[in-house]
């Protein structure tokens, strides 16, 4: 049995001990067996990951939809409990404390509307309380249209009690429907870091945020640079960048981050393992960055953002981690 704690994510170096520990955790193996999976047998690490990717097709509940539009598959109470137990053992639940106090950059990942507010709040509190120091803050995401209940949640967060109707306020309704992840992320960082219009500044140098689909640039009252970026997909035929592609964009911005620097990535706990694996692949392996990815729970700063995750959501993100770990292993 691996001696590495699968919840202890490495900051760099050889990722294979962590990968081995992650896919060998007894709690994970119990969930795999309960859903009809095979034992590992004599498979090597890569073959085991390849098997797990295929096996976990049964944990693919999104079917191309956003996470907030997934139809509940109605797992049994026993299956739910196995999913929660595995999530605890693998680091998909609870708060993660930063490993250091000093970082060259704090990178806050975008996502659904709730994440675009909760993650900046968590990062801002770490900085305000003195737990973390940094030379810049980067809100990093994509330009994804809001879908499902995201519009209603954003209205509540912005204090809009009665959203416009298309037949009474067609222009306001149209603008509301054009909201996207970037706008939500920009609003979330402005709220968390106390940024107003007067804090917006021209980037230095002028090409600091070059090639971003959308970007804003601020300096807070202390002079701390805060950037909000919608990164482009690597494949122009795709309509949005995934997490790894946003990392690839940032890794190529030498005026923002430089190889060898220490980055703190702030995300939601349920997504932290796969997003950390992608960060090791895109930042640490090719460029020598030191990566610390911390997870938080929505609502731990602002109760309005509380979100309990069902068992199937954890299984979905365990599946995402299998894929990210397989690509990380191949890159290593």
N, C-alpha and C positions, 0 to 999 in steps of 0.2 A: 504494500500500500504506500502511495507517495507520502513523503513527510511534509510536503509543501501544503499550506493552507490554501485552498482554491479561492478564498476570499481575499488573500493577500496578493494583489495584482502587482507584477513587477514593473519597475520604472524604465527598464531597458535591458540590455544584455540578451542572454539566451532565453527565449520565452518557453522553451520546451518543457522544463519542469512544471511551470504553471499550467500549461496546456494539459500535460499528463495528469496533474492533480485534479483539474477541473472535470475532465471526462472520466475520471476513475472514482469520483466521490460516491460513497455508498448510497447516499440519499438520491443521487441521480440514477444510479444503477437500479435502485428499487423502483423508481418511477418508470424507467424504461421497461423493466420486466413486467410491471403491472399493465402496461399498454401493449404487451405482446412482443416486446423486443427480444433479441437474442443476446446471450452473454458474449463477452468480447472474445473469448477463446484465445487463439494464438495470433490474432490480428495485431500488426504493429500500429503505432500511433496514427499514422496517416490513414491506413486502411480502416481503423476504428472510427475516425472522424468522417470518412466518406460513408461508412455504413450509417452513422448517426444522422448525417444529413438526409439520406434517403429514408431512414426509419421515421424521422420527425416530420415527414410529409403529413402524417396524421395530426400533427400539431400546427399545421398551417390553417389558421382560422381567418386570416385577412382576405385571401383570394383577391388581392389587388386593391382592396379597400384601405382607407385610412384606419388607424387603430381605433378611433372613436366610432367607427361605423361597423365594427365586427358584430356579427350575430352570435349571441351566447350559445355555445354548443351544449349547454346543460350537462356538465360533467357530474358524476356521482359525488356524494360527499367524500368518499374514500379517495377518489381521484383528485379532488380539490386539495385534500390534506396532503397527499403525496407531492403535489405541485408546490404547496406552500413550504413543506419541509425541504424540498430540493432547492427552492429559491433562497431560503435562509442559509443553507450550506454553501451555496454558490455565489453569494453576495449580491442578490437581486432585491434585497429588502433591507430597510433601515438606513441610518445615516452613516456616512464614512467621514472620518476626520482627516484633514490634510496631513500628509506625512512631514511637511516642512512648513516654515513660516514665510520664507522668501521665495518668490517666483518671478521669473522674467515677464510672464504674461499669464493672466487668468482668462481662459477661453470658456465662454458660456455657450452651450449648444442650444440651437433652436429646436422647434418641434411644434406640437399642437399648442393652441393658445394658452392652456394652463401652464405648460412648460416655459413659454415665453415670458411669463410673469414670475413663476415660482423660482426658477433657477437664478435669474438676476437678483431676486430678493435674497436668496441664500448667499450668493456671492457678495452682495453689498454688505450683508450683516457680518460675514467673516472679515471683510476689510475694515468695517467700522469698529468692530470689537477688538481689532488688533491681532486676531488670530492669523491673519495672512497679510503680507505686504507684496506689492507688485509694482511694475513700471508701466503696465498698460492693461486694459480690459478689452476683450474682443467678444462681441456677440456674433456668433458664427452659425449661419443657417442657410436656407434656400429661399426661393420665391414661389411657394406653394399656395394656391388658392385655399381659403378657409372652407371647410365643409361641415355638414351636419350641424351639431349643436355649438360649434365654435363661435358662430355669430352671436348667439344668445349669451354665451359665457362672456364674450368680449363686451357686449352691451352692459352686462351686470358689473363687470370690472370697471368700466368707464362711467358708471352711474347713469346710463341711459335706460330709463324705466320703460319707455314706450317706443320701440323701434318703428321706423317709418313704414307706411304701407305704399305699395307702388302706385296705387290709384290716387293717393292724396299727396304724396311727396315723391314723385318719380325720380328726381335728381338725387335726393338724399338716399332713396332706396338703392339706386344704381351704384352710388359711391360705397354704400355699405356692402353690397355684393362683390365689389372689387377688392375688398380687404384681402390681405395675404399674410403669410408667415413673417415676411420681412417687416411689414407694418406693425404686426403684433409684437415682434421682437424689439423693434425700435421703441414702441410705446412702453414695453415692459422694462427696458433698460433706463429709459428716461424717468420712469416712476421710481425705480429702485435706487437710482443714483442721484436723484434730485436734479435732473437735467432739464433746462428750459431752452427756449429758442436762442437765448443769448449765449448759451454754452456751445452752440454749433460753430465750428471753425473750419477753415480750409485745411485740408491735409498737407502735411509737410514730410517729404517732398510731395509735389502735386500728383505724382503717379503712385502714391502710397497704396491706394486701393484700386489700382488699375485692374481692369478685366472683371471686376465684380459686376454682377447683374444690377445690383443696387447697393448703395452704401451711404452711411452718414458718419460724421466725424465730430467728436465733442472733446472738450476739456472741462472737467468738473471744477468746483470751487477751489480744490487743492492743486489744480493743474494736471490731474491724472488724465492721460489720453483714454478715451472710450470710443471704440469703433463698432459699428453695427454693419454686418455684411451679409448679403445674399450671394453666395458663391455660385459659379456656373457649373453645370455638369461637364464631365470630361468628354462625353459624347454629345455633340451638338444636337443630335436627333432626339435626345431625351429632354423631357420638359422640366426636370428638376435634378438637383445634385443630391446624392445620398451622403451619409456621414463621411465616408472615406473620401469622397470627392471634395467635400468642403475642407477636409484636412489637407488634401493635395494642393488646393488653392492657397491655403495659408502657408504651407511649407515652402512655397515659392515666392513669398513676400519678404525679402531680406531686410527691408526697412521696418518691418513689424516684429518678426521673430528671426533668430539666427540659429544655425545648427549648433548643437551642444547646449542650448539654453534649457532651463527648467520650466515646464508648462503645467499649470493646474487646469484640468478640464472639469467643468461643473455640469452635471447632468442629473437625471432622475435615476434612482437606485435600480429600478427594473431594467434599464437599458445600459447600465454602467459596464457589465462584462463585455458585451459585443462592441461597444463604442471604445472601450479601452484596447481591445484586441486590434481594432482598426487603427487606433492611434499609434500603437506599437509598430504596425506595418507601414504606416504612412509617414510617421515622424521619427521614431526611434531607430528602426533598422536602417533606413537609407540616409538619415541626417544626423543621427547621434543625439537627438533630443532626449531629455529626461522627462518622463511622463508620469503625472500623478492624476488619476481620475477618481473623483469623489462622487458618490451618489447621495441624493437627498430625497425626502418624501414630500410630495405636494401637500401644502397645508401646514407644514411645520413652522412657517413664518406667518403666513396669511391663511386663517381658517377657511376663507372663501374658496381656496384652491384645493381643499382636501379631496382626495380621490382614492378610494379603496380599489385595489386591483383584484379581479377574480382569478381563480386558479388557471383558467385557460390563457390569461394574459401572460402569466409567468412561463407557461409551456411554450407560448409563441416566441418569447424572447430567449428562452433556452435554445430553441431551434435557430434563432438568429445568431446566437453565439457559436453554435456548431459551425456554421458557415464561415463566420469571421475567424474562428480559431483555425479552421482548415486552411484558409488563405494565408493567415499569419504563419502557420507551420511551413507551408510551401515557400513563402518568402524567406523564411529563416534558413 
